[in-house]
Amino acid sequence: MKKITLIQAIFIAFGALLVGLLIGMSIPDSSVSQTLLSGTFGKVDKYRKTNMTEKDIILRNELAADTARLAYNLKYYSYSYYRSLKTIFDIKKVKEKTASEEEFNKSCYTAVNALSMYETYLDSVRVDFITLIHAMESFGNNENAPLAAYFTNANNANTGIRYRDGILIEYLSSIETYLASQPDKPHQGLKDAYDLLTVNVMIAAMLTKDKPMLNYLKDKKFYNDNEGLKTLLAEVELKSVMTVMVRKDTTEMRGFTGIDTRKIISRLNGLDATLNGEFIVSQSGHSGQGNHKYAGDKNSRPDIASIINNKANAINQFDVLQAMLSNALMDLCEPICPPPS
């Protein structure tokens, strides 16, 4: 039998460690519910216990010297914050729409409970995004802010969101299956919930150019007609509650001075104007398939494939953001997002 050299032993040990880590990452954390329910106090403590390091000084100097990179990061994390707010708002509306669907909530308890846990998670991490946004916007007023830690917190939040986005798809699949089993009943609340979350997932996939998700969505259909969908999406107009949600988050930030909520809200409203679901759907145009009607016809059902294929009318205004999100989500923006090439 051959003897294992020291170098071979090191490689074997490293390989075993790597395999263990991968396996560990693939197994859902049974303690996640406790983490999700930790709430505001955990977030406040996290920022109180973080001190500035030499790494923060270097990172601050790099961003201050590279205004393109700074602007790039502001746009990226502003989108992350925007989507966390929008998804929370959408989930709340979905729960409201399906509150009376007792049989569905009971038979699909796992998917329903997971959706609530996703909302709780988003509510617990969204302050990570606004903290980083404000830290980047206020170098002069907050020179002692631990910037590197804020980037880490925000990137961890994005990783958690990506991991949990599958919950939305699972919930949509549960609705599809349930409605298919009861074709003679209206279940309008479930249909509205399905359409709301489908728009949420569709816009995120369009921005990140998630081809597998876009191909998956192209085979799906909305339950509401064009007029019904536009009315439904008007109910989740984030602008109506944006100010309240942002100001609530800023109260959880510690160690900052001169927080300009109006500036943050203005940037978020700019995102919402482009990514608002009703606006996207209004750009759907003609599908070019069979008997599909124009989106302008209030009795037609907007075609998801048509909306995706004609996204240039709205989403392509954000070409830079698309490239940024595609690249950043690939390597999780470590340690900071590089400007698009």
Secondary structure as GFF3:
##gff-version 3
##sequence-region A 1 341
A	DSSP	alpha_helix	6	26	.	.	.	ID=ss1
A	DSSP	alpha_helix	32	36	.	.	.	ID=ss2
A	DSSP	alpha_helix	39	48	.	.	.	ID=ss3
A	DSSP	alpha_helix	54	65	.	.	.	ID=ss4
A	DSSP	alpha_helix	67	97	.	.	.	ID=ss5
A	DSSP	alpha_helix	102	107	.	.	.	ID=ss6
A	DSSP	alpha_helix	109	137	.	.	.	ID=ss7
A	DSSP	alpha_helix	147	164	.	.	.	ID=ss8
A	DSSP	alpha_helix	166	181	.	.	.	ID=ss9
A	DSSP	alpha_helix	188	208	.	.	.	ID=ss10
A	DSSP	alpha_helix	211	218	.	.	.	ID=ss11
A	DSSP	alpha_helix	226	234	.	.	.	ID=ss12
A	DSSP	alpha_helix	239	250	.	.	.	ID=ss13
A	DSSP	alpha_helix	261	275	.	.	.	ID=ss14
A	DSSP	alpha_helix	277	282	.	.	.	ID=ss15
A	DSSP	alpha_helix	304	309	.	.	.	ID=ss16
A	DSSP	three_ten_helix	311	313	.	.	.	ID=ss17
A	DSSP	three_ten_helix	315	318	.	.	.	ID=ss18
A	DSSP	alpha_helix	319	331	.	.	.	ID=ss19
###
